[in-house]
């Protein structure tokens, strides 16, 4: 493939600040790895719960902000359909974030380990993608932060421990209900964003 064929993809990546987003995801993974390998965190799986909440939140915020269109007028003049690059953009960055964060969190995957990190990354990015459509890219992190923050702060209530579908960000890895909610959120968010784009940037 020659440079001419790559040129449109390079332009798209630059217009969506993809290099900066990838750098932010890498930094989040490095911080997660540092925090997860501390002796107290490594020995006690329950000390990983804040990482399972915060790391996907930061990653989804970076992905959400990257959906902002800086050249809105130029994008509207394009004759090609926009849903394929939007969907590819979201899928690629989410898969990258999930892989990096899963590798950064050692431990038993059946507890608070890599599986839960992957689930939370997809779920948080799905919620953020919905917010991109509803309130725009630059504030898309806010609803996700409010939801995950509320679940994290209220999870100490014993009555919420069994509410797997409501408190999916706080659940260990194998719970099917938590996975169902997280994947449903991602599918809905990805479909909405691919179809409609960020608020204010719709064709």
C-alpha positions in Angstrom: 0.0 0.0 0.0 1.5 3.3 -1.0 1.5 6.6 0.8 -1.2 8.0 -1.4 -3.6 5.3 -0.2 -2.7 5.9 3.4 -3.2 9.6 3.1 -7.0 9.8 3.9 -6.5 7.6 6.9 -3.7 9.8 8.2 -5.9 12.9 7.7 -8.7 11.2 9.6 -6.4 10.2 12.5 -5.0 13.7 12.8 -8.4 15.4 12.6 -9.7 13.2 15.5 -6.5 13.5 17.6 -6.0 9.7 17.4 -2.2 9.8 18.2 -2.9 11.8 21.4 -5.7 9.5 22.3 -3.4 6.4 21.9 -0.8 8.2 24.1 -3.4 8.8 26.8 -4.5 5.2 26.7 -0.9 4.1 27.1 -0.4 6.4 30.0 -3.5 5.1 31.7 -2.3 1.5 31.3 1.1 2.4 32.7 -0.4 4.0 35.7 -2.7 1.0 36.2 0.3 -1.3 36.0 2.2 0.7 38.5 -0.8 0.8 40.9 -1.7 -2.9 40.4 1.8 -4.2 41.1 2.2 -2.5 44.5 2.4 -5.2 47.1 -0.8 -4.4 49.0 -2.8 -4.3 45.7 -1.3 -7.4 44.2 -1.9 -9.5 47.3 -5.5 -8.3 48.0 -7.8 -8.6 44.9 -10.4 -6.3 46.5 -7.9 -3.4 46.4 -8.1 -3.6 42.6 -11.7 -2.4 42.6 -10.8 1.3 42.4 -8.6 0.5 39.4 -11.4 -1.4 37.7 -13.6 1.7 38.1 -11.1 4.5 37.3 -8.9 3.1 34.6 -11.8 2.3 32.2 -13.3 5.7 33.1 -10.2 7.5 32.0 -9.8 5.4 28.9 -13.4 6.0 27.8 -13.1 9.7 28.5 -10.1 9.9 26.1 -12.0 7.9 23.5 -15.0 10.1 23.8 -13.1 13.4 23.4 -11.4 12.0 20.3 -14.7 11.8 18.5 -14.9 15.6 18.3 -14.8 16.9 14.8 -12.4 19.8 14.4 -13.1 20.4 10.7 -16.8 20.1 10.8 -17.5 22.1 7.6 -15.0 20.0 5.6 -16.4 16.8 6.9 -19.9 17.7 5.7 -18.6 18.2 2.2 -17.3 14.6 1.9 -19.3 12.3 -0.4 -18.4 9.1 1.5 -20.6 7.7 4.2 -19.3 8.5 7.7 -20.6 5.6 9.7 -17.8 3.1 8.7 -14.9 5.3 9.8 -16.8 6.3 13.0 -17.4 2.6 13.9 -13.9 1.6 13.0 -12.6 4.5 15.1 -14.6 3.5 18.2 -13.9 -0.3 17.8 -10.2 0.1 17.3 -9.6 2.5 20.2 -11.8 0.4 22.6 -10.1 -2.8 21.7 -6.7 -1.2 22.2 -7.8 0.2 25.6 -9.2 -3.1 26.7 -6.1 -5.0 25.7 -3.7 -2.5 27.4 -5.7 -2.3 30.6 -6.1 -6.1 30.8 -2.4 -6.6 30.5 -1.8 -4.0 33.1 -3.9 -5.8 35.8 -2.3 -9.1 36.8 -4.1 -11.6 39.0 -6.8 -14.2 38.9 -9.1 -13.4 36.0 -12.0 -15.0 37.8 -11.8 -12.3 40.5 -11.0 -8.6 40.0 -8.6 -9.1 37.1 -8.3 -8.8 33.4 -11.7 -10.1 32.5 -13.4 -7.5 34.7 -11.2 -4.8 33.2 -12.1 -5.7 29.6 -15.8 -5.7 30.6 -15.6 -2.3 32.3 -13.7 -0.8 29.4 -16.4 -1.8 26.9 -19.2 -0.8 29.1 -17.7 2.6 30.0 -16.9 3.4 26.4 -20.5 2.4 25.4 -22.0 4.8 27.9 -19.6 7.5 26.8 -20.5 6.9 23.1 -24.2 7.4 24.0 -23.2 10.7 25.7 -21.3 11.8 22.6 -24.5 11.6 20.6 -26.6 13.3 23.3 -24.4 16.0 24.7 -21.3 16.2 22.5 -17.8 14.9 22.6 -16.2 17.3 24.9 -18.5 16.6 27.9 -19.1 12.9 27.0 -17.1 11.7 30.0 -19.4 13.4 32.5 -22.4 11.0 32.6 -20.1 8.0 32.7 -18.2 9.5 35.6 -21.4 10.2 37.5 -22.7 6.7 37.0 -19.6 4.8 37.8 -18.8 7.2 40.7 -22.3 6.7 42.2 -22.0 2.9 41.9 -18.5 2.9 43.4 -19.5 5.1 46.4 -22.8 3.2 47.1 -21.5 -0.3 46.6 -20.7 -0.6 50.3 -24.4 -1.0 50.9 -24.9 -4.8 51.2 -28.3 -4.7 49.4 -26.5 -3.6 46.2 -24.0 -6.5 46.2 -26.5 -8.8 44.6 -27.7 -6.2 42.0 -25.3 -7.5 39.4 -26.8 -5.7 36.4 -27.0 -2.4 38.2 -23.5 -2.5 39.8 -21.7 -4.2 36.9 -18.6 -2.0 37.2 -18.0 -3.3 40.7 -18.5 -7.0 39.9 -15.8 -9.6 39.5 -15.0 -11.1 36.1 -17.4 -14.0 35.4 -20.8 -12.6 36.2 -23.0 -13.0 33.1 -25.4 -10.3 34.1 -22.6 -7.7 34.4 -21.2 -8.8 31.0 -24.6 -8.6 29.4 -25.2 -5.0 30.6 -21.7 -3.8 29.6 -21.8 -5.3 26.2 -25.3 -4.0 25.6 -24.2 -0.5 26.5 -21.3 -0.8 24.1 -23.4 -2.1 21.2 -26.0 0.6 21.7 -23.4 3.4 22.1 -21.4 2.2 19.0 -24.5 2.0 16.9 -25.8 5.4 17.9 -22.4 7.1 17.4 -21.8 5.4 14.0 -25.2 6.4 12.8 -25.5 9.9 14.2 -22.0 11.1 15.1 -21.3 13.6 17.9 -23.9 16.2 18.8 -23.5 19.3 16.6 -21.5 17.3 14.1 -24.2 15.4 12.4 -24.4 15.3 8.6 
